[in-house]
Amino acid sequence: MPTIKFYLQKPKEANQNKKYPIIINLQYNNKQQKLSSKISIEPSKWLKSKRRVRKNNAREPYNYHLEINEKLEQYERRSNDLVFSCLLKDIPLTKNLVTAAIQGKLQGLRIKKDFFEAFDEFIYLKKPSIKPETLKRYNTTKNYLFDMQTLNGKEIKFNTIDDHFYRDLQDFTFNVNEHSTNYFCKHVNILKMFMKWANNKNYHGNDKYLEFKAKEVQPEIIYLTSKELNQIISTDMPTKYLEKTKDILCFACTTGLRYSDLKGLQKGHIKIEMVDNQKVHFLHMKTKKTLKVVKIPLIDLGLKIYHKYKNTDGLYLLNVYSNQKLNQYLKEVCEIAKINQPTEKTRYVGKNITTTLRPKWELVTSHIGRKTFVSLLYASNGDSKMAKALTGHTQDSTFDRYLFIPDAQKVNLLSKLNSKIIIE
C-alpha cells in the first residue's frame, strides 16, 4: 500500500514567521519520491501530528487552512491513483511521472485501463471503507462477469456495456446458470455502481448502463407462528449440537438478531438495569450490518438461554456455527419438531415463475429467527415503530420484508370495523 506524507521543510534557522515549503514524500515498495507542493506556510501554522495546516483561532486572521488542506488531499488522491496504475501495468515510478500526476498534468499520458483492471482498482480503493461482506459481493460480481466473458468469448469493454450486453447477462444468469431474478439484480446494481465510479474517473464516457433496470421481487416471508415456536421449545433434541441449535434459534426468535450479530454476541453485551424498581436484563450492542445500537429487554426464554451459556468458556455467548452448518442444523431441528405446515415457495428466474408446496422445515434458514421476532412482536401490539426500534431497522421497505401479518389479526381488525357498521 503506498503512503504519502507531507512535512514542512526544516528551517536552517528557527524563524516562526518565515514561510517554508510543504514537502510531499511518496513511498512505495522501498522507493521514495520527494517533491515540493509549491505551497509555503509559517511553521506556527503547521500541525505536525496531522500533517496538515491547523485551523486558525478566532483572534488570528484566516490562514486558508481549508483550501491548502484540500489541495494536499488532492495531491494524495492523484498519487494513489498513479501508484495503482503503475502497479497494474508494471510501470516503474519515476520522479517525472509522480510530479506530472500530482500537478494534474498526466491527462495526456493517462494509463489506459481495461474493464477488469479498472474493476480491480475499484475494489482495491473501496476496501478500506467497506465491510468484508460488501467486498465479497463486489468480487463475486467481477468474477461472475469474467465467467460470462469466458463462456461467451466476447471481451467485456467499457464501450460494450449496452443493451446487447444486458441481454447477454440476462441469458447467462437465467438460461445458463438458472439463477434467480434477485441474484441478477444484485449484480446489475453493483455493475452500475462500478460504471458510475469509472465514469467519474474518466475511464469511459459510456452512459448506456443508466438504462439498465432490474427490480427485485419480494420473497415469501417464512416465519414461525407462536404455536410452532412453542412446539420447538417443548421438543427434546437427540444430540448436543441440535440442542444448541435449538437454543440459538429460540434466542434469535426472542431478540430478532441477525446471524452476524448472533455470531458476534458477547456475554458482556447482556447488562442489568433497573426499570420501575425491577432488575431487567438488556441485550445492548451495535449491529454489524447497520452499525445501529439496539437495546432489547430479554424475555424469559431469552434469559433462560443466557443463564444456560453465560458461564461457558470464551468471550462469546452462543459460539454460533458457520452459516452453512447452522442452516443445515436448523432444518434438522424443525423436522424433528414436526414443523410440517405446507408452505409455498416461489422462484423467479427471469420471466419463469415456479411455485412449489413444501413442508416448512425445508425452508428454514438462520434468518427465520428475525422474521419470527418481527411478525410475532407486531402481531402482539401492531406497533411497527416500536418493533423497528428493537430490531434496528432504518427503512420501512426493509422492515416490511420481515413482517407477516397473520390472518387472525386481519380478522380481529375487520371485526372491530364490522361492529361499527349497522346493517338495516
Secondary structure, DSSP 4 states (H G I P E B T S, - for coil): --EEEEEEPPPSS--TTS-EEEEEEEEETTEEEEEEEEEEE-GGGEETTTTEEPPP-TTSPP--HHHHHHHHHHHHHHHHHHHHHHHHHTPPP-HHHHHHHHTT--GGGPPP--HHHHHHHHHHHHGGGS-HHHHHHHHHHHHHHHHHHHHHT----GGG-SHHHHHHHHIIIIIIS---HHHHHHHHHHHHHHHHHHHHTTS----GGGG----PPPPP-----HHHHHHHHTSPPSSHHHHHHHHHHHHHHHH---HHHHHH-BGGGEEEEEETTEEEEEEEEE-TTT--EEEEE--HHHHHHHHHHTTSSSSBSS-PPPHHHHHHHHHHHHHHTT---EEEEEEEETTEEEEEEEEGGGG--TTHHHHHHHHHHHHHH--HHHHHHHHT---HHHHHTT----HHHHHHHHHHHHHT----
